Amino acid sequence: MTNKAASSRPGARVVPLRKGTNLQMVRLACPDSAQCSLISESFGLPVLDSNGIRDLHEKLIVDTAAALDEGLGERAMQIHMQRIVGSFVGSAYGAGQFYSRAVSEARDATAKSACDDRDEDVGGPVGFDSAAQRKREFAADMALQAHALRMAAEGAVTAYEQVVGEAWRPFERAVENPGQSVDRKAAELQMAALG
């Protein structure tokens, strides 16, 4: 006896999603408060008010939503807040990635300057910093920027939950033509142009 387990309807199509940047990615890329304080002390930079930055941005988003409340419906408010919070999170993540690259360059330059056999890494004339020192100072500046943007993003995410009533998640859009790479598209266009 034959049992037909397959249904007559077609199989569901799986649409791959383009993943958005989430707050966890920001936290991994940007320095936390303790590391930021250590960097500030080590480089003689100002100590940031992390909680103040977070709280101010949370208040900013909540106040913005309150001002728009009469003009926007519930769904429109959710979409608008999604975009605003997404921009804060994306900006912080970009700053975190830039900070990571600056740290890598500073480490490389510092390791090269530790080698006694390299003449080009010897400190310059009195009053001028070495290239490695400038890279370390630049990385420290980028750490403070990345941390400040992280705190702003955390405040925005907290505000989203207050305004919308649910936890913020990044928007994930469907990937256009997931099986076709840019090279393949370019090759098709070039072949079409050739006739």
Secondary structure, 3 states (H helix, E strand, C coil): CCCCCCCCCCCCCCCCEECCCCHHHHHHHCCCHHHHHHHHHHHCCCCCCHHHHHHHHHHHHHHHHHHHCCCCCHHHHHHHHHHHHHHHHHHHHHHHHHHHHHHHHHHHHHHHHCCCCCCCCCCCCCCCCCHHHHHHHHHHHHHHHHHHHHHHHHHHHHHHHHHHCCCCCCCCEECCCCCCCHHHHHHHHHHHHHC
